[in-house]
Amino acid sequence: MKRNVSNEKHARHTILVSLFGNVVLFFIKLITGILGHSFAIIADAVESLSDVISSFLIYIGLKISAKPSDEDHPFGHGKVEPIVSFIVALFLVGSAGFIASQAIDNLQSPQKMPNPYTLVVLAAIIIYKEFFYQYVNRKSEETSSTSLKADAWHHRSDAITSLAAFIGIGMALLLGEGYEKLDDWAALVASLIIVINAYFVFRPALGELLDEQKYDDLIDKVRDVAENVDGVIDTEKCFIRKFGMRYVVDIHVRVSAQISVVEGHTIGHAVQYAVQENIPEVEHVFTHVEPK
């Protein structure tokens, strides 16, 4: 059985880079928000702190999901990945709730006008976080990692909250005295956007846990490999389940009804080996031989 160890290493390396970036951003935002009198940036820092925690959880999840199959877990430990994605979604919702409650409190009391230099810091943060979103999202597609996809959405969420803060502070500075609370309104809008992003983390993870059939391209590839094995006439059913960054295939192949059971058994094993050899991300193949 092949395991795509390279993908697992790349995923863990990507999340460590992401984790380091989130730690740096947390301190930059927190200091800027406090010194620049901007709750929107402080709220953004809270969101980055949840990024740090969730990135650490994702790294632990990737380590566990990469463990090979054993007697108690014959399909491996890949389902840890979507479970960790659920936790990330909860962190997103929790941070959104905290930001919203604080913003509402702030709206009921006088606020200082944010300092103009906060806009420069925010502009740099938006570019930085969007770059990280593109980087982690690309790696998630390369490795088929649900956890990396969740972390990518976390970066996109961070970029959006920073953009909301930028707009709020910019409008407050432009309109002048009496509009200081636009900063807090920006934080409130950002909290709503974070909840929406939490859904985009939660939905694919739920589909993976429920073995949702959404791997049409991979199914076509498996069928093509199977139908090129000597003795296989065609294929019938083909189902795929995802376990972390690896897949389990359940395929029905049709062979001549005139051959012996031993020959059919041999063809079934040939299909299993061919799929595993040609598609490294497939770890287990269950072949059902049907007579035609």
Buried (B, 14 or more C-beta within 10 A) or exposed (E): EEBBEEBBEBBBEBBBBBBEBBBEBBEBBBBBBEEBBBBBBBBBBBBBBBBBBBBBBBBEBBBBBBBEBEEEBEBBBBBBBBBBBBBBBBBBBBBBEBBBEBBEEBBEEEBEBBBEEBBEBBBEBBEBBBEBBEBBBEBBEBBBBBBBBBBBBBBBBBBBBBBBBBBBBBBBBEEEEEBBBBBBBBBBBBBEBBBEBBEBBBEBBBBBBEEEEEBEEBBEBBBEBBBEBEBBEEBEEBBBBBBBBBBBBBBBBBBEEEBEEEBBEBBBEBBBEBBBEBBBBBBBBEBEBBEE
